[in-house]
C-alpha cells in the first residue's frame, strides 16, 4: 500500500470517528495545530526510496524491440522536423536578403 493510500485510509478513519462523536461548530486551536503538524510530516529518505522501488516494479517497461522501434521513430521525426525548419530558415534568409538588396 503506498503512502497516498495510507493517508486516505487514515483520513477516512478519522472522519468516521468524528461522525460518531459530536463535532464542535468551530475547530479548536489544538485541532488546527494537529492538522498543520500532520501536513508537515515527511517521510525519510529510506522510506521514499523504498516506495520508489515498489512503484518501479509496477511499471510496464517496453521490450527491447519496442524500445528500438520507438527510438527510430523519434530519430526520424527529429530529422524530418530539423530539415523542415532548416528549409524555412533558408527561404526566409533569401527573401530578406532579396528585399534588403544585400
Secondary structure, DSSP 8 states (H G I E B T S, - for coil): --HHHHHHHHHHHHHHHHHHS---SS--HHHHHHHHHHHH----HHHHHHHHHHHHHTS----HHHHHHHHHHHHHHHHHHHHHHHHHHHHHHHHHHHHHT-
